[in-house]
Amino acid sequence: MKRSQLFIKTRKEAPADEESRNAQLLIRAGYIHKEMAGVYSYTTLGLAVINKISQIIREEMNAIGGNEVQMSTLQNKDLWQATGRWDDAVVDNWFKSKLANGTEVGIGLSHEEPLTNMLKSYVSSYKDLPLYAYQIQTKFRNELRAKSGLLRGREFLMKDLYSFSRSQAEHDEFYEKCAAAYLKIYDRLGFGGLVYRTFASGGIFSKFSDEFQILSHVGEDTIFVHEGKKIAVNREVYNDEVLDHLGLKKEDLREEKAVEAGNIFSLGSKYSDALGLHFTDEHGQQQSIIMGCYGIGVSRLMGLLAEHFADDKGLSWPAAVAPYQVYLCRVGEEDQVVNAANEVYDKLTKSDVSVLYDDRGERPGDQFGDADLLGMPYRLIVSEKSLAAGGYELKPRTSNDTQIADFDAVSEALGKSLQA
């Protein structure tokens, strides 16, 4: 992509009506556009990040047997009444509307009910189970205050997987398999050893749940970490009974700030029984189906990545999610410089290295400032000075170490980075 073909423009100042740093940075860099409080649109750059996060999640869900689906956003009131979750006194963050004929509908905040109902057309025998269906879809929740940018929105992108098992043992086996897949996802996103499986409240879904909390200076949750076991307890359920249940002692725990980046719930047969989804076992007997729910906020992860890895110059994306791997700066309009920049752009693109080429003829300082703000892993400068020194100036976003390298050396350095 060439900057002259990209419609986004960067800003020097943060928007005055935005409190959260992740949204301030993403708006300044042109990744998102604020529609209203808690609601954002994604530009070409923002969508590229969202798609890369989604693909990592998709690969790990497929690896454990997930079937990707796409459910409707409009929700059938009758299904939610059958499980007792239509009442605003039970679920207080619904968006609801009416069809032209007066029929009341919900705007999707979760999909236990509609997916369970859909599977009544496909599941009847023990041979049809276990089944794991997931989607990556926009959700809508009527939050009282949406003040944390992408970390807590009224409209957001989420991966939600639902498991349907023949027994508690079968459910438990998949539950742990999904927990392990989540850790792989966070590792691939660049969070490494910052993630802790955390015992927490289940909210509207179940009594307790497992959260996946990422330690961060922008954390809105307080957790108590046991480093040796790589587990933690959320402050909301931090008491002697829970600690005894988990075999933990207060003196072995340390208090940390963290951001919830995913959660998993055991649902039992609450929804399947209420909606009449059962299976017939090997002996012809009707049995209940054991369910689980597994969520990851995709846009929330984008906000956390943006804020957690940023510095005073701007964004700094991990290579796995950056919209482009290289920001190519063309310094000077001399024929030699223009031809060399065009050539290295074409050669990198053909070698499957994604490049954002600043071909606008802007001043060097403006180009370098945009390169830092946009946060691509590498900046590559083509100038008379670099060509005279034997090639191009290559600089990692997270380091001041620069090198003058010819194309082969640049290609090798970028290749090693992409494989890491």
C-alpha positions as MATLAB code, in Angstrom:
seq = 'MKRSQLFIKTRKEAPADEESRNAQLLIRAGYIHKEMAGVYSYTTLGLAVINKISQIIREEMNAIGGNEVQMSTLQNKDLWQATGRWDDAVVDNWFKSKLANGTEVGIGLSHEEPLTNMLKSYVSSYKDLPLYAYQIQTKFRNELRAKSGLLRGREFLMKDLYSFSRSQAEHDEFYEKCAAAYLKIYDRLGFGGLVYRTFASGGIFSKFSDEFQILSHVGEDTIFVHEGKKIAVNREVYNDEVLDHLGLKKEDLREEKAVEAGNIFSLGSKYSDALGLHFTDEHGQQQSIIMGCYGIGVSRLMGLLAEHFADDKGLSWPAAVAPYQVYLCRVGEEDQVVNAANEVYDKLTKSDVSVLYDDRGERPGDQFGDADLLGMPYRLIVSEKSLAAGGYELKPRTSNDTQIADFDAVSEALGKSLQA';
ca = [
       0.000    0.000    0.000;
       1.171    3.530   -0.827;
       0.379    6.431    1.496;
      -0.835    8.429   -1.505;
      -3.565    5.789   -1.988;
      -4.511    5.539    1.695;
      -7.219    7.989    2.740;
      -6.271    8.189    6.426;
      -4.484   11.179    7.908;
      -2.659   11.298   11.211;
      -3.248   13.880   13.937;
      -0.724   15.581   16.171;
      -3.207   16.063   19.015;
      -5.493   13.583   20.763;
      -9.266   14.172   20.402;
     -10.552   16.269   23.293;
     -13.619   14.075   23.897;
     -11.681   10.798   24.334;
     -10.462    9.760   27.793;
      -8.772    6.437   27.078;
      -5.232    6.299   25.737;
      -5.878    3.363   23.405;
      -8.644    5.261   21.594;
      -6.628    8.490   21.598;
      -3.689    6.761   19.904;
      -5.795    4.769   17.460;
      -7.751    7.862   16.414;
      -4.587    9.984   16.086;
      -3.001    7.281   13.936;
      -6.120    6.872   11.807;
      -6.929    3.275   12.738;
     -10.424    3.998   14.075;
     -13.090    6.690   13.851;
     -15.325    7.484   16.815;
     -19.023    7.402   15.970;
     -20.293    7.963   19.512;
     -19.348    6.929   23.051;
     -18.372    3.251   22.990;
     -18.879    2.892   19.213;
     -16.020    2.999   16.686;
     -15.549    2.339   12.974;
     -12.357    0.760   11.626;
     -10.377    2.228    8.746;
      -8.230    0.215    6.344;
      -5.431    0.068    8.925;
      -7.703   -0.787   11.851;
      -9.473   -3.515    9.908;
      -6.119   -5.051    8.986;
      -5.225   -5.372   12.687;
      -8.666   -6.756   13.556;
      -8.395   -9.331   10.759;
      -4.953  -10.497   11.908;
      -6.104  -10.927   15.503;
      -9.192  -12.768   14.253;
      -7.113  -15.091   12.077;
      -4.871  -16.099   14.981;
      -7.958  -16.868   17.062;
      -9.596  -18.701   14.160;
      -6.556  -20.928   13.623;
      -6.423  -21.970   17.274;
     -10.176  -22.613   17.472;
     -10.063  -24.697   14.295;
      -7.127  -26.663   15.730;
      -9.288  -27.914   18.625;
     -12.209  -28.898   16.409;
     -14.163  -25.652   16.198;
     -16.775  -25.167   13.458;
     -17.050  -21.517   12.425;
     -20.596  -20.222   11.940;
     -22.276  -16.820   11.613;
     -25.384  -16.292   13.729;
     -27.963  -13.550   13.314;
     -27.763  -10.299   15.264;
     -31.533  -10.036   15.806;
     -32.641  -12.209   18.719;
     -35.922  -14.109   19.124;
     -37.570  -12.918   22.348;
     -39.236  -16.323   22.948;
     -35.892  -18.149   23.201;
     -34.586  -15.773   25.845;
     -37.834  -15.917   27.790;
     -37.528  -19.710   27.869;
     -34.165  -19.443   29.662;
     -35.220  -16.535   31.883;
     -32.785  -14.013   30.422;
     -35.096  -11.660   28.527;
     -36.102   -9.660   31.590;
     -34.026   -6.489   32.036;
     -33.942   -7.229   35.756;
     -31.894  -10.351   34.941;
     -29.773   -9.028   32.062;
     -29.484   -5.260   32.412;
     -27.463   -4.379   29.302;
     -29.809   -5.391   26.497;
     -30.376   -3.359   23.365;
     -33.927   -4.115   22.237;
     -36.038   -2.986   19.293;
     -39.309   -3.747   17.486;
     -40.114   -4.945   14.001;
     -42.591   -3.023   11.865;
     -45.355   -5.407   12.993;
     -44.662   -4.670   16.671;
     -42.739   -7.875   17.442;
     -40.059   -7.208   20.046;
     -36.515   -8.382   19.253;
     -33.155   -8.279   20.972;
     -29.882   -7.049   19.504;
     -27.266   -9.784   19.991;
     -25.247   -9.660   23.201;
     -24.500  -13.398   23.374;
     -25.614  -16.499   21.473;
     -26.234  -19.417   23.843;
     -29.967  -19.414   23.142;
     -30.083  -19.034   19.339;
     -27.262  -21.504   18.696;
     -28.798  -24.084   21.028;
     -32.120  -23.665   19.263;
     -30.503  -23.993   15.815;
     -28.815  -27.262   16.799;
     -32.203  -28.880   17.465;
     -32.292  -29.285   13.665;
     -28.969  -31.130   13.603;
     -28.422  -32.952   16.908;
     -30.454  -35.930   18.074;
     -28.072  -38.861   18.612;
     -24.929  -39.451   20.660;
     -23.251  -39.829   17.267;
     -23.812  -36.101   16.633;
     -21.763  -35.077   19.652;
     -19.491  -33.564   20.846;
     -19.925  -30.385   18.830;
     -17.999  -27.099   19.036;
     -19.346  -24.080   17.155;
     -17.909  -20.584   17.212;
     -18.268  -17.246   15.480;
     -16.407  -13.958   15.255;
     -19.194  -11.421   15.305;
     -20.216   -7.938   16.427;
     -21.952   -7.846   19.807;
     -24.030   -5.061   21.357;
     -24.223   -4.314   25.073;
     -25.860   -1.263   26.607;
     -23.055   -0.335   28.986;
     -23.912    2.414   31.478;
     -20.585    4.156   30.788;
     -18.318    3.424   27.848;
     -15.158    5.274   28.795;
     -12.279    2.908   28.052;
     -12.090    3.082   24.274;
     -11.933   -0.375   22.703;
     -11.526   -1.988   26.132;
     -15.227   -1.535   26.943;
     -17.547   -0.643   24.091;
     -21.256   -0.724   23.421;
     -20.557   -2.311   20.029;
     -17.575   -4.659   19.780;
     -16.191   -7.659   17.938;
     -16.098  -10.938   19.844;
     -15.196  -14.575   19.304;
     -17.716  -16.759   21.127;
     -17.475  -20.543   21.039;
     -20.067  -22.932   22.477;
     -19.395  -26.564   23.302;
     -22.030  -29.318   23.406;
     -20.921  -32.529   25.137;
     -22.433  -35.880   26.063;
     -21.104  -35.938   29.612;
     -19.450  -33.774   32.227;
     -16.182  -35.633   31.708;
     -16.281  -34.992   27.970;
     -17.054  -31.327   28.648;
     -14.212  -31.008   31.167;
     -11.712  -32.445   28.694;
     -12.638  -29.876   26.038;
     -12.784  -27.063   28.599;
      -9.111  -27.629   29.431;
      -8.222  -27.992   25.759;
      -9.813  -24.612   25.053;
      -8.024  -23.028   28.020;
      -4.714  -24.225   26.568;
      -5.672  -22.837   23.148;
      -6.344  -19.453   24.719;
      -2.836  -19.369   26.165;
      -1.460  -20.110   22.686;
      -3.462  -17.218   21.266;
      -2.128  -14.729   23.802;
       1.406  -15.961   23.254;
       1.091  -15.509   19.494;
      -0.252  -11.988   20.046;
       2.884  -11.062   21.964;
       1.705  -11.178   25.586;
       3.906  -14.132   26.521;
       4.241  -14.675   30.279;
       1.871  -11.845   31.196;
      -1.263  -14.030   31.104;
      -2.846  -15.694   34.145;
      -5.815  -18.004   34.263;
      -7.970  -16.320   36.887;
     -10.799  -17.635   39.075;
     -13.716  -15.182   38.812;
     -17.445  -14.630   38.992;
     -19.552  -15.997   36.160;
     -21.860  -12.969   36.014;
     -25.039  -13.647   34.018;
     -23.655  -16.928   32.648;
     -22.732  -19.131   35.629;
     -21.696  -18.946   39.279;
     -17.963  -19.024   38.561;
     -15.784  -18.727   35.498;
     -12.173  -18.734   34.374;
     -10.898  -15.401   33.143;
      -7.667  -14.878   31.270;
      -6.129  -11.749   32.722;
      -3.160   -9.946   31.182;
      -0.942   -7.942   33.512;
      -0.811   -4.364   32.313;
      -0.302   -0.849   33.586;
      -3.696   -0.031   32.070;
      -5.417   -2.777   34.071;
      -8.948   -2.128   35.295;
      -9.139   -5.339   37.358;
      -7.276   -6.321   40.512;
      -6.094   -9.916   40.696;
      -4.041  -11.903   43.199;
      -1.371  -13.945   41.418;
       0.323  -17.205   42.365;
       3.439  -17.111   40.207;
       4.391  -20.750   40.647;
       1.022  -22.088   39.490;
       0.465  -19.301   36.896;
      -3.059  -18.802   38.226;
      -4.816  -15.913   39.942;
      -7.981  -14.927   41.803;
     -10.077  -11.908   40.862;
     -10.690   -9.504   43.745;
     -14.452   -9.872   43.326;
     -14.292  -13.495   44.552;
     -11.199  -13.197   46.737;
     -12.150  -14.861   50.044;
     -11.059  -17.722   52.282;
     -13.562  -20.180   50.813;
     -12.309  -19.648   47.263;
      -8.661  -19.797   48.327;
      -9.279  -23.099   50.134;
     -11.051  -24.468   47.063;
      -8.051  -23.572   44.893;
      -5.476  -24.688   47.434;
      -3.934  -21.205   47.717;
      -2.574  -19.253   50.671;
      -2.756  -15.468   50.957;
       0.925  -15.152   51.789;
       1.830  -16.802   48.446;
      -0.129  -14.284   46.369;
       0.786  -10.848   45.055;
      -1.618   -8.117   43.994;
      -1.521   -6.963   40.362;
      -3.462   -4.811   37.916;
      -4.681   -6.649   34.834;
      -7.039   -6.515   31.856;
      -9.492   -9.339   31.188;
      -8.735  -10.681   27.703;
     -11.039  -13.699   27.624;
     -13.246  -15.955   29.714;
     -14.653  -19.470   29.712;
     -17.735  -20.826   31.490;
     -19.193  -24.222   32.307;
     -22.940  -23.949   31.691;
     -24.174  -27.445   32.553;
     -27.487  -28.261   30.866;
     -29.290  -25.029   31.827;
     -29.806  -23.766   28.287;
     -30.046  -27.076   26.451;
     -32.736  -28.387   28.826;
     -34.708  -25.125   28.766;
     -34.760  -25.090   24.968;
     -35.345  -28.836   24.486;
     -31.997  -29.834   22.994;
     -31.249  -33.431   24.039;
     -29.603  -36.513   22.587;
     -30.424  -40.213   22.580;
     -27.628  -42.372   23.996;
     -26.412  -45.826   22.902;
     -29.240  -47.438   24.900;
     -32.016  -45.336   23.403;
     -32.371  -43.133   26.491;
     -32.796  -39.360   26.249;
     -29.963  -37.447   27.920;
     -29.118  -33.837   28.704;
     -26.374  -32.042   26.804;
     -23.620  -30.323   28.790;
     -22.648  -26.909   27.459;
     -19.772  -24.469   27.806;
     -19.160  -20.921   26.604;
     -15.765  -19.483   25.595;
     -15.329  -15.797   24.751;
     -12.528  -13.521   23.561;
     -13.048   -9.831   22.814;
     -11.293   -9.276   19.484;
     -11.632   -5.483   19.395;
     -10.828   -5.401   23.118;
      -7.542   -7.187   22.372;
      -6.790   -4.599   19.710;
      -7.287   -1.848   22.274;
      -5.098   -3.621   24.816;
      -2.334   -4.271   22.279;
      -2.438   -0.627   21.224;
      -2.227    0.747   24.741;
       0.012   -1.824   26.398;
       2.815   -1.691   23.814;
       2.658    2.041   23.051;
       5.354    4.524   24.036;
       5.607    8.316   24.010;
       6.045    8.300   20.216;
       2.927    6.298   19.392;
       1.760    2.760   18.680;
       4.088   -0.237   18.512;
       2.393   -3.327   17.118;
       3.765   -6.844   17.624;
       4.737   -8.286   14.249;
       1.902  -10.820   14.325;
      -0.823   -8.159   14.187;
       0.806   -5.123   12.537;
      -1.099   -4.027    9.412;
       2.244   -3.766    7.612;
       5.652   -5.043    8.618;
       7.594   -2.123    7.145;
       7.059    1.630    6.901;
       9.099    2.721    3.873;
      10.242    6.349    3.942;
      11.398    8.011    0.737;
      13.582   10.970    1.717;
      14.180   13.215   -1.272;
      12.733   13.532   -4.758;
      15.917   12.913   -6.712;
      15.514   10.351   -9.511;
      18.035    8.032   -7.879;
      16.116    8.044   -4.586;
      12.676    7.683   -6.176;
      13.822    4.816   -8.401;
      15.540    3.023   -5.509;
      12.506    3.422   -3.246;
      10.141    2.147   -5.936;
      12.443   -0.792   -6.583;
      12.768   -1.880   -2.958;
       8.998   -1.500   -2.511;
       8.313   -3.788   -5.462;
      10.919   -6.339   -4.399;
       9.712   -6.516   -0.779;
       6.102   -6.804   -1.875;
       6.953   -9.652   -4.254;
       8.787  -11.432   -1.420;
       5.580  -11.308    0.693;
       6.785   -8.598    3.082;
       3.913   -6.160    3.630;
       4.991   -2.542    3.140;
       3.372    0.843    3.673;
       5.264    3.152    1.306;
       5.316    6.860    2.170;
       5.493    8.217   -1.374;
       3.932   11.626   -0.607;
       7.128   13.662   -0.742;
       6.665   14.930    2.826;
       9.508   16.289    4.966;
      11.663   13.612    6.674;
      10.514   14.626   10.158;
       6.856   14.237    9.199;
       7.498   10.836    7.663;
       9.471    9.620   10.680;
       6.828   10.958   13.054;
       4.086    9.082   11.174;
       6.215    5.930   11.112;
       6.518    6.032   14.907;
       2.848    6.913   15.483;
       1.540    4.190   13.152;
       3.699    1.602   14.899;
       4.891   -0.773   12.162;
       7.645   -3.115   13.393;
      10.290   -1.655   11.044;
      11.108    1.656    9.389;
      13.114    1.533    6.156;
      14.622    4.782    4.842;
      15.776    5.330    1.269;
      17.795    8.532    0.841;
      20.847    9.857   -0.984;
      22.792    9.371    2.243;
      21.721    5.718    2.688;
      22.375    4.883   -0.969;
      25.820    6.436   -0.762;
      26.508    4.260    2.278;
      25.550    1.108    0.400;
      21.798    0.584    0.727;
      18.881    1.389    2.999;
      18.604    2.425    6.636;
      16.681   -0.204    8.632;
      15.412    0.587   12.143;
      13.199   -1.549   14.430;
      10.287    0.361   16.006;
      11.278   -0.747   19.518;
      14.984    0.017   19.256;
      17.325    2.835   18.320;
      19.670    0.376   16.625;
      19.920    1.135   12.920;
      21.851   -0.515   10.140;
      22.652    0.314    6.538;
      21.920   -2.812    4.541;
      21.484   -3.895    0.952;
      18.297   -5.643   -0.135;
      19.501   -9.136    0.743;
      20.460   -8.092    4.281;
      17.171   -6.226    4.735;
      15.211   -9.210    3.484;
      17.105  -11.543    5.812;
      16.546   -9.312    8.856;
      12.826   -8.992    8.131;
      12.500  -12.712    7.459;
      13.984  -13.589   10.837;
      11.648  -11.127   12.533;
       8.562  -12.531   10.850;
       9.490  -16.073   11.825;
      10.107  -15.196   15.489;
];
